[in-house]
């Protein structure tokens, strides 16, 4: 039987029973270091991790199938890991709906600026804001989440375009009203949205991102906002700790009043957590059967 080790995972009874029927299940606490993870993962055929110290540990693992209940983990080279017999699978699609809801909330917030008007207690002059109807959006990233964002943007009457690998990014983004960053972390996406990109956007454009700053330059974004090019932004601070407002990246985003910033909570619904855990179990069940689901291919 396959040896299945869980690290920092609070298994539901149903999931525990399913894993026990297909392998030898050993549940351990969350590791406190890379060395601790490597030690705990010894002799595992399957490693089901909550993500703590996982990215840094991947190059040191050998002959193990790794999965976790989230989507993004960070940058690694799948080919190099394969040389050590390491396969990594994520929970693709688990948090899609929750992320998309956050994006649409922020889209409406940027264009309509409802926030200060909700539960107002004093009279104020009403300023006309912008409808989403007829606006142009460029979604940078055409995966599961980016595609679904495009569907919902279309229902609001937004003209939707996608940036795909090989496109001329500056040309494609020149006349849009909104940029939504839905990029995965890999070698081709590193710093793709740099200061030059932000400085070449149309005056009054907005920017929304829920992905890691590996893909974009926040200093370049802020420079563009200060130059009155980008009119505002919305950022969910991934990969900072969930709900942490003390870290330097969050504080940098918070320092600009035109940035709507949240502390890594775009995913935070009970449905997203349940979906991610279920997909991780399905990944393990498929692997034990000799099949593969949601395997990540990164370089």
FENJOVEN-V983683 format. One record per residue. N is the residue number from 1. RES is the residue in one small letter. SS is DSSP state (hx for helix, st for strand, lp for the rest). Layout:
n: [N | N]
res: [RES | RES]
ss: [SS | SS]
//
This chain:
n: [1 | 2 | 3 | 4 | 5 | 6 | 7 | 8 | 9 | 10 | 11 | 12 | 13 | 14 | 15 | 16 | 17 | 18 | 19 | 20 | 21 | 22 | 23 | 24 | 25 | 26 | 27 | 28 | 29 | 30 | 31 | 32 | 33 | 34 | 35 | 36 | 37 | 38 | 39 | 40 | 41 | 42 | 43 | 44 | 45 | 46 | 47 | 48 | 49 | 50 | 51 | 52 | 53 | 54 | 55 | 56 | 57 | 58 | 59 | 60 | 61 | 62 | 63 | 64 | 65 | 66 | 67 | 68 | 69 | 70 | 71 | 72 | 73 | 74 | 75 | 76 | 77 | 78 | 79 | 80 | 81 | 82 | 83 | 84 | 85 | 86 | 87 | 88 | 89 | 90 | 91 | 92 | 93 | 94 | 95 | 96 | 97 | 98 | 99 | 100 | 101 | 102 | 103 | 104 | 105 | 106 | 107 | 108 | 109 | 110 | 111 | 112 | 113 | 114 | 115 | 116 | 117 | 118 | 119 | 120 | 121 | 122 | 123 | 124 | 125 | 126 | 127 | 128 | 129 | 130 | 131 | 132 | 133 | 134 | 135 | 136 | 137 | 138 | 139 | 140 | 141 | 142 | 143 | 144 | 145 | 146 | 147 | 148 | 149 | 150 | 151 | 152 | 153 | 154 | 155 | 156 | 157 | 158 | 159 | 160 | 161 | 162 | 163 | 164 | 165 | 166 | 167 | 168 | 169 | 170 | 171 | 172 | 173 | 174 | 175 | 176 | 177 | 178 | 179 | 180 | 181 | 182 | 183 | 184 | 185 | 186 | 187 | 188 | 189 | 190 | 191 | 192 | 193 | 194 | 195 | 196 | 197 | 198 | 199 | 200 | 201 | 202 | 203 | 204 | 205 | 206 | 207 | 208 | 209 | 210 | 211 | 212 | 213 | 214 | 215 | 216 | 217 | 218 | 219 | 220 | 221 | 222 | 223 | 224 | 225 | 226 | 227 | 228 | 229 | 230 | 231 | 232 | 233 | 234 | 235 | 236 | 237 | 238 | 239 | 240 | 241 | 242 | 243 | 244 | 245 | 246 | 247 | 248 | 249 | 250 | 251 | 252 | 253 | 254 | 255 | 256 | 257 | 258 | 259 | 260 | 261 | 262 | 263 | 264 | 265 | 266 | 267 | 268 | 269 | 270 | 271 | 272 | 273 | 274 | 275 | 276 | 277 | 278 | 279 | 280 | 281 | 282 | 283 | 284 | 285 | 286 | 287 | 288 | 289 | 290 | 291 | 292 | 293 | 294 | 295 | 296 | 297 | 298 | 299]
res: [x | x | x | x | x | x | x | x | x | x | x | x | x | x | x | x | x | x | x | x | x | x | x | x | x | x | x | x | x | x | x | x | x | x | x | x | x | x | x | x | x | x | x | x | x | x | x | x | x | x | x | x | x | x | x | x | x | x | x | x | x | x | x | x | x | x | x | x | x | x | x | x | x | x | x | x | x | x | x | x | x | x | x | x | x | x | x | x | x | x | x | x | x | x | x | x | x | x | x | x | x | x | x | x | x | x | x | x | x | x | x | x | x | x | x | x | x | x | x | x | x | x | x | x | x | x | x | x | x | x | x | x | x | x | x | x | x | x | x | x | x | x | x | x | x | x | x | x | x | x | x | x | x | x | x | x | x | x | x | x | x | x | x | x | x | x | x | x | x | x | x | x | x | x | x | x | x | x | x | x | x | x | x | x | x | x | x | x | x | x | x | x | x | x | x | x | x | x | x | x | x | x | x | x | x | x | x | x | x | x | x | x | x | x | x | x | x | x | x | x | x | x | x | x | x | x | x | x | x | x | x | x | x | x | x | x | x | x | x | x | x | x | x | x | x | x | x | x | x | x | x | x | x | x | x | x | x | x | x | x | x | x | x | x | x | x | x | x | x | x | x | x | x | x | x | x | x | x | x | x | x | x | x | x | x | x | x | x | x | x | x | x | x | x | x | x | x | x | x]
ss: [lp | st | st | st | st | st | st | lp | lp | lp | lp | lp | hx | hx | hx | hx | hx | hx | hx | hx | lp | lp | st | st | st | st | st | st | lp | lp | lp | lp | lp | hx | hx | hx | hx | hx | hx | hx | lp | lp | lp | lp | lp | st | st | st | st | lp | lp | lp | lp | hx | hx | hx | hx | hx | hx | hx | lp | lp | lp | st | st | st | st | st | lp | lp | lp | lp | lp | lp | lp | lp | lp | hx | hx | hx | hx | hx | hx | lp | lp | st | st | st | st | lp | lp | lp | lp | lp | lp | hx | hx | hx | hx | hx | hx | hx | hx | hx | hx | hx | hx | hx | hx | hx | hx | hx | lp | lp | hx | hx | hx | lp | lp | lp | lp | lp | lp | lp | lp | lp | lp | lp | lp | lp | lp | lp | lp | lp | lp | st | st | st | st | st | lp | lp | lp | hx | hx | hx | hx | hx | hx | hx | hx | hx | hx | hx | hx | lp | lp | lp | st | st | st | st | st | lp | lp | lp | lp | lp | hx | hx | hx | hx | hx | lp | lp | lp | lp | st | st | st | st | lp | lp | lp | lp | lp | lp | lp | lp | lp | lp | lp | st | lp | hx | hx | hx | hx | hx | lp | lp | lp | lp | lp | st | st | st | st | st | lp | lp | lp | hx | hx | hx | st | lp | hx | hx | hx | hx | hx | hx | hx | hx | hx | lp | lp | lp | st | st | st | st | st | st | st | lp | lp | lp | lp | lp | lp | lp | lp | lp | lp | lp | hx | hx | hx | hx | hx | hx | hx | lp | lp | lp | lp | st | st | st | st | lp | lp | lp | lp | lp | lp | lp | hx | hx | hx | hx | hx | hx | hx | hx | hx | hx | hx | hx | hx | hx | hx | hx | hx | hx | hx | lp | lp | lp | lp | lp | lp | st | lp | lp | lp | lp]
//
